[in-house]
Amino acid sequence: MASVFEEKSVSKAILRVGLPAMLGQLTTLIYNMADTFFVSLTQEPSMIAAVTLCTPILLIIMSIACVFGMGGASLIARLLGEGKKNDAGATLNFCVYAMALAGIITLALGLIFLPAFARISGADAENIGYTCDYLRYIFLGAPFIMLSNGFVHLFRSVGRIKESTVGLILGNGVNIVLDYVFILPLQWGAAGAALATSIGFVCSSVYYLLCMAREERKGNPLLPLSPRAFAPTFDMVRKVVSIGIPGALITVLMSVANIVLNNYIAIYGSNAVASYGIAYKIDMIPILLLVGLSQGVAPLIGYCYGANQARRMSETMRFSILYGILLGAAFTALFLLAGRQLSAIFLHEEALIRQAGDFLKILCLSAPMLAVINMVTSYFQALGKALYSLTITVLRNAVLFIPSVILLNRFWGLSGIIAAQPVVETLLAVLCAALYARQSRLGRSALAINTAS
């Protein structure tokens, strides 16, 4: 624990917690790209469109895990900074059982209302069959999807960076292998892609549970698995949920915005949805790497806050934002120069390749801004100030993004819809920078008061 969160060099500490998280997100990216690549080999735009349309539903399922994964991780990191190991372990145990129960409920509701979810996602007569096939297996795997995604955050919060990353890589690796088997030799199409995804999450969940069982046998108070350790208090649940629900709403609102976006793009046909789906998946490279950096650094920020280390927390934010901006700028340059060549990896029709390449050149403009937005959002979550992170998300997805999609579509059609992302995220990055500058001053003052008392 101390060797990770109390590393003397701030830049080294960021690399130690950030790089494994980025590696984990990179494997998630590879599985997403493999998913799209193998489905694209069917040369069926309706199937590619169905996978794109289902992505927001999958993200919503993952977001439910955030209630207990991110909410629990934020509280655990602060408790460890305060030296309260037993309380941290009890919080983690509660979060595991809560995620399992939430997954079972989601499974039941998803299967009961499957056609309705498919229509809400934007499916039309061309692709609704593929959409239902994909969603059916995603809902069947919901308990493991939630456990796996929650474990990633919980393990990082107690300093188990290696195990967190190994579990993520294991699940994604299994997913990639099964993608090939199910989609190509067995020709199960979209259903095969979803089944591979769910089985991958099953494998990673089993790995995390085995790690917890091993640590419990060793007497580690931070990773208790036994039901006997399940002893939630009202204060514990309140603190986890107060952070977790706004954190989950961040993903939910993002998914709702993407559903609105997909419905507007669908006006222009399945080919437009397929082209956007490919461009978006490629643009996910810098997005997921920046998400990994911000999520990896979040427990370090929370630990610094709990330990009253104001200067170290400020330096962590400054270096992390700088690294993120440089990374985002590098990918923007790459996509501007090679957008069509990258799109040609997944598409075979020249018109679709040209369209996807043009979409990618627009989407990539927001990458440097995402470094600021993601880090500021993680900063507020780590400090237990979820209302601020929720405010940022509401501004992006409700106040700015959805109206921008509607307005830009009216004036510039399909290109305007795609341009909504960089336009909104440029504005939001400026707002986030101002909000962080103001709140960090207040945070330093609060830490000074805590130290004096």
Secondary structure, DSSP 8 states (H G I E B T S, - for coil): -HHHHT-SSHHHHHHHHHHHHHHHHHHHHHHHHHHHHHHHTT--HHHHHHHHHHHHHHHHHHHHHHHHHHHHHHHHHHHHHTT-HHHHHHHHHHHHHHHHHHHHHHHHHHHHTHHHHHHHTT--TTTHHHHHHHHHHHHHTHHHHHHHHHHHHHHHHTT-HHHHHHHHHHHHHHHHHHHHHHHTTS--HHHHHHHHHHHHHHHHHHHHHHHHHHHHHTT-TTS--SGGG----HHHHHHHHHHHHHHHHHHHHHHHHHHHHHHHHHTT-HHHHHHHHHHHHHHHHHHHHHHHHHHHHHHHHHHHHHTT-HHHHHHHHHHHHHHHHHHHHHHHHHHHHHHHHHHTTT--SHHHHHHHHHHHHHHGGGHHHHHHHHHHHHHHHHTT-HHHHHHHHHIIIIIIIHHHHHHHHHHHHHHHHHHHHHHHHHHHHHHHHHHHHHHHHHHHHHHHHHHH-
